[in-house]
Amino acid sequence: MPNLHLRVMGYLLGTGLFLSACNSGSSGKRGGEEAVREPAGSSSVESELLLMILGDFKDGMFRGVSLGNTKDQVKLTETFELFEESDFQLGFTHDTRQLETVDVYYFFSKDKAVVDKIVVDVFLNSKAATDQLWSETVRYYTKAYGEPSAAGSTRINWQQEQFKLDLENVTNGIDNGLKLTFAPLKIVVAIN
């Protein structure tokens, strides 16, 4: 029996060293750009989850995809598992080691068949995990886009020149999670 314990310990140590060596080249920056990618000063599981949700993409609004991309462009870019497809929607999913789920939906306009909206549903295991991911996400997008244009206790909104991002805490006592929605900025023109 002692021999078995030594083999298991050796395997675990070797695997840890291998994984450490594989990750040592990662800097958190992409292609020469200053990375907004690193959540502010935190090394929590939720920081890692946010980075996984964002993906390591050089271009695009979210995970390498932008509003206006075609369905083929989304399929070539998105790395999560495709689980839903219709004429006007693609759905991708990813389950984490903590059994949390990230679903990303790309909605397509009926007339142009290009991405018209991106919705991200993040299902988490606890309210505490949701609160931490909320904080990490707010820090990340505030650094990327500036101060929110509207902020409440469960919903925050950032507006850019061409689009808006809504972040919502959808925790309801039974389920825990966040929802992010990227949509075109609708400009309302008043005619007098």
Buried (B, 14 or more C-beta within 10 A) or exposed (E): EEEEEEEEEEEEEEEEEEEEEEEEEEEEEEEEEEEBBBBEEBEBBBBBBBBEBBBBBEEBBBBBBBBBBEBEBBBEBBEBEEEEEEEEBBBBBBEBEEEBBBBBBBBBBEEEEBBBBBBBBBBBEEEEBBBBBBBBBBBBBBEEBEEBEEEEEEBBBBBBEEBBBBBBBBBEEEEBBBBBBBBBEEEEEEEE
